Amino acid sequence: MTGTTRLLRRATLCAASIIVTSLGGGSCASAQAGPKPPKPLPAPALLLAPLAGQPIAVLPASYVISDATVAGMPATRLAQLAWVDSVVGEALQTRGPEAKWMLPAELRRIAKRAPGIVTDPDQMGQATMRFEGFKKVPDPLFASIRSLVALTGSRFVMIPAAFRFTHTTDGVQVEATLVLADARSGLIPWRSSPVATAATAGAALAATIARILPDIR
C-alpha cells in the first residue's frame, strides 16, 4: 500500500467519523449498538366506576406455572389452583368493592344446579385467553360463558387466564394475564398482564391485583 493510499483511507475514515458524530451517533461503537429497547408499559388498570354495582363473574384459574424453587406454593396442581382463586378473590373484593364479584365457588354452585346446561367453570378452556391477539372470546369458551352468565345476571366476566411464579433474588415474581370479557358480545374491553415481586408467593400474587386496582391516594 502506497503512502498516498494510506492517507486517502485515513481521510475517508475521519470523514465518516465526523458524519456519525454530527448525526448524534457519538462513536462508531455507540452507533453500532443502536437505540435502547423501550421500557415495558405499565399494566393497564381496570376502571371500575362504569361497572359499579354490577355483578362480575370471576372464572376459576386453570393455568398456574411455578418454578420448583418457589417456596410457599401448595404441593399439588389442584391445591395451587384453589389457592390462587382464594388469593385473587380476596384481593378483588378488597381493592374493588365497587363491583359485586361472583367468585369461583359461587359459580360452581350455580353450575351444579344446572347440569347439562352449564359447563363446569373449571373446564371451560379459559386458559386459552393467555394468548394475545384475541379481539373476541373464541368458541367454545364464549358459548360456555354465555350459558353461565344467563344464570348469574352478570354481563362481564373476569378471566384469570394465567399465572407464572418465578423465584428471584428479591423473593418471588408473579406474571399474570387477566381479561375482562363482555358475555353478550364476546368482545374484550380490557386486558392486562401485571407483574409483581414480593417476599412470598402469596404477597406477590396479591400485588399483581394491586397493579390493576391501585389504591388512589
PyMOL commands that set and color helices and strands:
alter all, ss='L'
color gray80, all
select helices_A, chain A and resi 3-22+28-33+49-51+77-95+104-112+121-123+126-130+141-149+201-212
alter helices_A, ss='H'
color red, helices_A
select strands_A, chain A and resi 55-58+64-66+100-102+156-168+171-182+190-192+195-198
alter strands_A, ss='S'
color yellow, strands_A
deselect
rebuild
show_as cartoon
